[in-house]
Amino acid sequence: MSEPLKRSTIYFDAALHTALRLKAAHSHRSVSEIVNDAVRAALAEDQEDLSAFEDRVAEPTISYEALLNDLKAHGKI
């Protein structure tokens, strides 16, 4: 059995709303399905980003100023 659905009001830019409605009609899907899929994709991307940060936490860091100085010292800028 799937989870119960929750209702929410979302305000879209008029042009985005038009595009979303056209996409829904063209793909024979509901606006809700398209929005849910887009939110899932965005959350999955966030999770991947957080995972990448965790994987790289032990890497050495360099300040922006030090990076610029290094690039200048090596004739890159």
Secondary structure as the mmCIF struct_conf table of DSSP 4:
data_model
#
loop_
_struct_conf.conf_type_id
_struct_conf.id
_struct_conf.beg_label_comp_id
_struct_conf.beg_label_asym_id
_struct_conf.beg_label_seq_id
_struct_conf.end_label_comp_id
_struct_conf.end_label_asym_id
_struct_conf.end_label_seq_id
HELX_LH_PP_P HELX_LH_PP_P1 SER A 2 LEU A 5
HELX_RH_AL_P HELX_RH_AL_P1 ALA A 14 SER A 27
TURN_TY1_P TURN_TY1_P1 HIS A 28 HIS A 28
HELX_RH_AL_P HELX_RH_AL_P2 VAL A 31 ARG A 56
TURN_TY1_P TURN_TY1_P2 VAL A 57 ALA A 58
BEND BEND1 GLU A 59 GLU A 59
HELX_RH_AL_P HELX_RH_AL_P3 TYR A 64 ALA A 73
TURN_TY1_P TURN_TY1_P3 HIS A 74 GLY A 75
#
